[in-house]
Every structure is written in structure tokens, then in C-alpha cells.
Amino acid sequence: MEYQRIQIEPLKPHLGAIITSLDLSTKQYDGEVIKEIMDAYRTYQLLLFRDTILRPEEQIRFSQLFGKLETFPYRPTQIREHPEIFRLSTNEDEGYLNVGFYWHQDGSFRNTPTATSIFHLVKVPHEGGETLFANAYEAYEKIPEHLKELAEKMKTIHEGNVVHDLVITHPVTGKKALYLNLGLVRSVKGFETDERDKAEELMSLFKSILDDPKVMYTHEWKEGDLIVADNYSVFHQATETKPDYERTLHRTSILGEATLNS
């Protein structure tokens, strides 16, 4: 049988691609298909797959193409037989509430942070609940030139006293990227006392950069959407869902292998 290439088209000029003509529920992926997915992942940083409603075991199987999965402790709102699924919801009986309403990259509380984050909504609200994504390469490029040298020296102290470079070199592409979690950064090393105001000013600047439409992309979820994001080069942020609608997300994530520090 002749190999059928998958369809890839850019999502936005600055971030992402849409992949169609691919059944993610399959139990076995063609080697050429895997290569195309991985090449697109490195090129576009964020991949959107349409019209794919996956059971937890199918999402796990697909996610394993990107590496070894993280696992999460069991609690009643999670899926006992699938610890690889991190379940978030606006319904307190269905998953963790009120997570990620700020620009962040997953797993920054670890010395080796999450490498890839994979998002699949299993309950899509009719209104609200969009996810914002931002290109961390572009965010670095938009730091004013007179502040770049300072930014490249800064180290952020995250929850658990884990320290990361503010500007990282991507372990695969070698490109410089902004790495930051605006919800979990406790302080900036070297700016704890006399220059705290300067650090806060810089954090405000970085937020404004990530909010820039030339850096950011707003994803309005449709049933069957699945997004794969390079966690080292893509930020994300949750938004509020309208009170009358439920939003439930299954996230899988890939263990990191790099410390991201110089």
C-alpha cells in the first residue's frame, strides 16, 4: 500500500500547525507518520489535531510517541487506572479546579521540567474556556535590546525553591526562549531585596510581551480537538468558562530530561 502523507498547514504565522487526515485512536503508527509529526512538532512548536475524541488509554498511547509520560497521585476526581491523565474541570467532582489562570510552562517546580504538554477537552463549553498559547522564542526576541543581557543573567526561584534560568537555550533546537511561570515564581535571584521593584517591573514587561497578539494565540476549543505543545518553547494560560457550562480537560505530559540551566 502506498504511504499517504498527512496534511499539515500553519495555524498562525507565528505559532502552530493543524494536522488532519490522521486517526489518533490507532494502535499502531506508521514510522513515516511519526517522523512527519515529530518534524512538524519541532518546526511549529504547537500541533492541533481536529476531530479526534479519544478515550484515556488512546490519549496515553498517542502521547507516548513524544516520550515517557509523567504520572500523578490518585485522588477521587482523577482516573485511578490511568495516573498518566491529569484531569482538570470546572466541576469539582470531575477534576482539579481553578488551575493555570496565568502565563506558565508546566512542571516548573521540578529541576527537570515537563518537556511536552498534551491537551484534550472531553467536555467542551458552549461559551468561554479558551486556552491562550504564546511563542516563547518570539517572547525572547521582543525583550528590549537594552534589557536582554540582564534577562539572560536572571534566575527565577519557583515553588519548592527550584531555580531556573529566565532565558533558556532549548535543549533540542538550540534557540533562546523565555521560560517563566507567573503563578509559581516566588522571587528572582539577586533581586530579593533592594531591586525587588525592578524585578516586578520586568515581570510585568514579560506579561505584556506574552499578551501581544503577535506572540499569543487564543484557541477556541471544538469537540475533538487535541493540542500538543512544546513546553520549552510555548506558554499557555487558562481562561474562565461561563458559569452555566462545564469544561473538563485531560492533560498528559512528557517527562523532561534537561535542567534548562546554564
N, C-alpha and C positions, 0 to 999 in steps of 0.2 A: 504493500500500500504506500502511495506517495505521501511524504510528510507534508502536512498542511500548516503553514506558518500562522502564528497567532496575530491578531490585529492590534497594533499599538498606535495610539495617536496622543499628542501632547494635550494635557489638561488645561494648563495655563502657561503663558510664555516663560514664567519664572519658576514654575514648580509643577511636577506631577505628570502622569500619563494615564490614559484609560486603556485597559486591556479587555478585549472582547474575544468571542469565539473560543472560549475555554471553559471546560466543565471542571470546577474546583472540587467537586464531590468524588471524582475518580479515585480509585485505589492505587493507581499507578500512573506516573507521569513520564512521558517520553523525554529522553535525555536532551533532545534538541529544544523541546519546550522549556525545560528547566533552565537551559543556558540562555534562552531568549528572555525569560523572566528575570534572571539574575543580571543580565546585561542592562535591561530596562531599569531595574531597581537602582543600579549604580549611576545610571545616566540621569534618571528623572527624580530620584530620591523618594518619591511617593507614587504608589500604584493604586489605581482604583479599578476594582473588578465589579462589573454590573451583573444583575440578575442571577445572584448566587445565594440561595438560602441554605446554610449549612447546619447540620447537626453538630454538637460539640466535638464528637470524635472525628468528623470530617474537617472541621476547622483545625483541630490539633494536627491531623495528618498533613494538611496543606502547609501549616505553619512550620512543620519540621523541615521543609525544604530550605529554610533560612538558617537553621542551626538548632542547637539544643534549647529546649523550652524551659523557662522559669516555672516554678511551681509555687503555690500559695497555700497557707494554712487553711484548714477547713473551718467554716462557720456556717450556721444554718441557712444563710442566704446564698451560699455557694453550692457547687455541684460536687458532692462527696467523691464520686467515681472519676471526676475529671479535675484534679487540682491544678492542671495547666490553664484552666479557664479562670480569669479574674472577672467577676460579674459585677457590673455597676448598674444602678437603676434609680429611677425617681420613686419607685415603690420600695419601701423599707423591707418588705418581705421577699424581694427579688434580688437584692444586691446592695453593695455599698452606696450610701447616699452622699451627695454633695462633694464629689471628688473632681479636682483638677480645673477649677474655675479661674485659672491664671496661666500665663505662659510657662511651659515647663517641658522638660525632656524626662522620660520615665527612668526610675531607678537611680536618681542622682544621690540617694542616700547610701549607695553602695560604692566601694572603691573601684569596682569594675561595673559600670552602669549598664543598663539594658541596651542591647545593640539594635533591636528591631521591635517595633510595636505594631500589632495587627488588630484592627478594629472591625467588628461585625455587629451591627444592630439587629437584634432579634425581635424587638418591639419598637417600631418607628412612630414617633408622634406626628400628628397631622400639622402641628404648628410648633415652631421653636425646636430647641435641642440640636442646633447646628454645631459642628466642630470646626474650630479655626486651626489652620496649619500655617506655618511660616518657615521660610527657607533660611537656615542658619548660616549658609555660605553668603547669601545676599545680605543678611543682617550684619555680618562681619564687615563686608565691603562698604556698608553705609555708615560705619562708625567714622566720625570726622577724622581726617588725617592727623590733626594735632593731638587726638586722643588715642590713636591706635597703639602707639608704643606703650602708653600707660595701661591700656586694656590688656595687652599681651603679657604684662607683668602681673596682673591681678589674679589672685586665687580666691575662690569663694568657699566659704565654710557652710556645708549643708547639714541637715538634720543628722544627728549621730556623730557630729564633729568630723565628717568626711570632707576632705578638701579636694577641689578640682580646679584646674586652670579655667579661667573665664573664656579664653580663646584657646581652642584645641586644634590639633592637627589630626584630621580624620585618619584613622588607622589603616584604611583601605585606599582612599582616593588621594591622600596627602594634602588635601585642601584645608585651608584655615576656616574655622567655623566658630560662631558664638555658642557657648554651652552654658546654660543657665536655668535655674528653677526659681521663679519669682515667688513661689509659695514655701519652698524649703530652705532657701538661703538664709542663714542666721546672721551672717556678717561677712565682711570682706577682709581677708588677711592683710594686716598693715594699715587698715582704715578703722580699727575698732574704737579708737578714742578721738584724737584731735581732728582727724579727717573724715569722721563719720558722715558729716553733711555732704562732703564731696562724693563719697560712695553712694549715698542715697540719690544724689543728683545724677550720677552715672546710671544707676538702675532705672531711674525714670526715663533717661535718654534711651536706654536699650528697649524699654517697653514701647516707647513711641516709634522706634525703628521697626519692631515686630508688628505693630499695628498698621504700618504703611501698606496700602493695597498693592504696592509693587513688590512686597516681600511676603504678604499674607494671602491666604486663600480660605474662603468660607465654604465649607462643604454642607450642602443641604441634603440630608440623608433620604434615600429612597429604599423601599423594600428590596432586599437582595444585594445591597452594597457591602463590599468588603474593601478595606483600605490597609495597605502595607506601607509603613513609614520607616525610613532610616532614622533611628532615634539620635544618631550622632549629628545629623545634618537637618533635621526637621523638628521644629517645636510644634506643640499642639495645646489647645485650650478648649474646655467645655463651655457651653452657653446654657442659659436657663431654658427649661421646657415650660410651655403653657401649663397652668395648674391642672387643667382637666385632662391632660394627656400623659400617658406613660411612655417612658423611654428606657429600654433595657439593652445594655451593651455587653457583649462577650469580647474580652481582650485577651489575646495570647501575646507572649513576649519572649524574645530570644536573649539568652544569657550573653553578657558581654565578656570579652576576653582581653580588653585593653583598659589601662588605668586612665587614659586620656590626659595624663600629666607629663610635663616635660621633665 
